Amino acid sequence: MKKGLVFILGMIVGALLTIIIVYRLGSDSSDGGTGGSAPYGDSGISLFSEPGEVMTLKSFKLFQVLPNGTALAKSTEKANVQYPTLDYGDPIVLLLPEDGMAYYDDQVIKVPAGKKARQVGIYRYETKNEFVKTVPIVRILDK
Protein backbone atom coordinates (compact mmCIF):
# COMPACT_ATOMS: atom_id res chain seq x y z
CA MET A 1 0.00 0.00 0.00
CA LYS A 2 2.80 2.40 0.92
CA LYS A 3 4.59 1.77 -2.41
CA GLY A 4 1.39 2.48 -4.36
CA LEU A 5 0.87 5.80 -2.55
CA VAL A 6 4.48 6.87 -3.21
CA PHE A 7 4.05 5.93 -6.89
CA ILE A 8 0.85 7.99 -7.25
CA LEU A 9 2.34 11.00 -5.44
CA GLY A 10 5.43 10.76 -7.67
CA MET A 11 3.23 10.78 -10.77
CA ILE A 12 1.33 13.85 -9.55
CA VAL A 13 4.52 15.77 -8.70
CA GLY A 14 6.06 14.79 -12.05
CA ALA A 15 2.98 15.98 -13.95
CA LEU A 16 2.96 19.31 -12.07
CA LEU A 17 6.66 19.88 -12.72
CA THR A 18 6.18 19.10 -16.41
CA ILE A 19 3.34 21.62 -16.66
CA ILE A 20 5.40 24.31 -14.90
CA ILE A 21 8.45 23.71 -17.12
CA VAL A 22 6.39 23.75 -20.33
CA TYR A 23 4.64 26.96 -19.24
CA ARG A 24 7.96 28.60 -18.40
CA LEU A 25 9.56 27.60 -21.72
CA GLY A 26 6.51 28.84 -23.62
CA SER A 27 6.57 32.24 -21.93
CA ASP A 28 10.33 32.63 -22.56
CA SER A 29 10.09 31.81 -26.28
CA SER A 30 7.07 34.07 -26.88
CA ASP A 31 9.15 37.18 -26.18
CA GLY A 32 11.60 36.54 -28.99
CA GLY A 33 14.31 35.47 -26.58
CA THR A 34 14.78 39.01 -25.29
CA GLY A 35 13.60 38.31 -21.76
CA GLY A 36 10.80 40.90 -21.99
CA SER A 37 7.50 41.16 -23.75
CA ALA A 38 7.78 41.16 -27.54
CA PRO A 39 6.35 44.28 -29.16
CA TYR A 40 3.32 43.66 -31.36
CA GLY A 41 3.34 40.00 -30.30
CA ASP A 42 5.83 39.19 -33.02
CA SER A 43 9.19 37.59 -32.26
CA GLY A 44 10.62 38.79 -35.61
CA ILE A 45 10.61 42.41 -34.40
CA SER A 46 13.71 43.82 -32.67
CA LEU A 47 13.45 47.48 -31.66
CA PHE A 48 16.45 49.70 -30.91
CA SER A 49 16.65 51.48 -27.55
CA GLU A 50 16.75 54.82 -29.46
CA PRO A 51 15.77 55.79 -33.03
CA GLY A 52 18.60 55.15 -35.45
CA GLU A 53 19.48 56.28 -38.94
CA VAL A 54 17.42 58.93 -40.72
CA MET A 55 16.25 57.57 -44.07
CA THR A 56 15.99 59.80 -47.12
CA LEU A 57 12.85 58.02 -48.32
CA LYS A 58 9.72 60.19 -48.50
CA SER A 59 6.96 57.84 -49.64
CA PHE A 60 6.01 54.18 -49.12
CA LYS A 61 3.39 51.94 -50.72
CA LEU A 62 2.08 49.18 -48.46
CA PHE A 63 1.92 45.73 -50.00
CA GLN A 64 1.08 43.60 -46.94
CA VAL A 65 -0.57 44.47 -43.65
CA LEU A 66 0.30 42.01 -40.91
CA PRO A 67 -2.16 40.81 -38.22
CA ASN A 68 -0.35 42.81 -35.52
CA GLY A 69 -1.10 46.14 -37.28
CA THR A 70 2.34 46.68 -38.80
CA ALA A 71 2.80 46.76 -42.58
CA LEU A 72 5.46 45.79 -45.10
CA ALA A 73 6.00 48.58 -47.59
CA LYS A 74 8.07 49.36 -50.65
CA SER A 75 9.55 52.77 -51.18
CA THR A 76 8.02 54.55 -54.15
CA GLU A 77 11.42 56.04 -54.96
CA LYS A 78 14.87 54.57 -55.46
CA ALA A 79 17.18 54.93 -52.48
CA ASN A 80 20.85 55.77 -52.60
CA VAL A 81 21.56 53.30 -49.78
CA GLN A 82 21.56 49.50 -49.61
CA TYR A 83 18.43 47.99 -48.05
CA PRO A 84 16.71 44.65 -48.66
CA THR A 85 14.87 44.95 -51.93
CA LEU A 86 11.91 43.74 -53.93
CA ASP A 87 11.39 44.32 -57.64
CA TYR A 88 14.48 46.04 -59.04
CA GLY A 89 15.92 47.81 -56.03
CA ASP A 90 12.95 49.42 -54.27
CA PRO A 91 13.74 49.34 -50.54
CA ILE A 92 11.39 47.30 -48.34
CA VAL A 93 10.62 48.43 -44.79
CA LEU A 94 8.27 47.47 -41.97
CA LEU A 95 6.19 50.46 -40.86
CA LEU A 96 4.95 50.76 -37.29
CA PRO A 97 1.53 52.44 -37.04
CA GLU A 98 0.97 55.63 -35.11
CA ASP A 99 -1.60 55.52 -32.30
CA GLY A 100 -5.12 55.17 -33.68
CA MET A 101 -3.88 54.47 -37.23
CA ALA A 102 -4.91 51.42 -39.22
CA TYR A 103 -3.06 50.43 -42.38
CA TYR A 104 -4.59 48.84 -45.50
CA ASP A 105 -3.11 47.19 -48.60
CA ASP A 106 -1.90 49.50 -51.39
CA GLN A 107 -2.06 52.53 -49.08
CA VAL A 108 0.56 55.18 -49.84
CA ILE A 109 2.22 56.74 -46.80
CA LYS A 110 4.02 60.05 -47.35
CA VAL A 111 6.46 61.55 -44.87
CA PRO A 112 4.94 64.94 -43.94
CA ALA A 113 6.97 68.17 -43.97
CA GLY A 114 8.81 68.61 -40.69
CA LYS A 115 9.13 64.86 -40.10
CA LYS A 116 11.65 62.18 -41.06
CA ALA A 117 11.50 58.44 -41.60
CA ARG A 118 13.85 56.87 -39.05
CA GLN A 119 14.95 53.32 -38.58
CA VAL A 120 13.88 52.14 -35.12
CA GLY A 121 14.71 48.46 -35.41
CA ILE A 122 14.87 45.42 -37.67
CA TYR A 123 12.29 42.85 -38.70
CA ARG A 124 13.15 39.30 -39.72
CA TYR A 125 10.55 37.22 -41.55
CA GLU A 126 10.26 34.22 -43.84
CA THR A 127 8.87 34.59 -47.37
CA LYS A 128 6.49 32.16 -49.05
CA ASN A 129 9.56 30.66 -50.78
CA GLU A 130 11.10 30.05 -47.33
CA PHE A 131 13.77 32.75 -47.69
CA VAL A 132 14.61 34.62 -44.49
CA LYS A 133 14.58 38.39 -45.02
CA THR A 134 15.68 41.14 -42.67
CA VAL A 135 14.37 44.65 -43.27
CA PRO A 136 14.54 47.94 -41.35
CA ILE A 137 11.64 48.93 -39.13
CA VAL A 138 10.69 52.53 -39.84
CA ARG A 139 8.66 55.04 -37.90
CA ILE A 140 7.85 58.57 -39.03
CA LEU A 141 9.12 60.92 -36.31
CA ASP A 142 9.67 64.64 -35.74
CA LYS A 143 13.01 65.98 -36.94
Buried (B, 14 or more C-beta within 10 A) or exposed (E): EEEEEEEEEEEEEEEEEEEEEEEEEEEEEEBBEEEEEBBBEBBBBBBEEEBBBEBEBBBBBBBBBBEBBBBBBBBBEEBEEEBEBBEEEBBBBBBBBEEEEEBEEEBEBEBEEEBBBBBBBBBBBEEEEEEEBEBBBBBBBEE
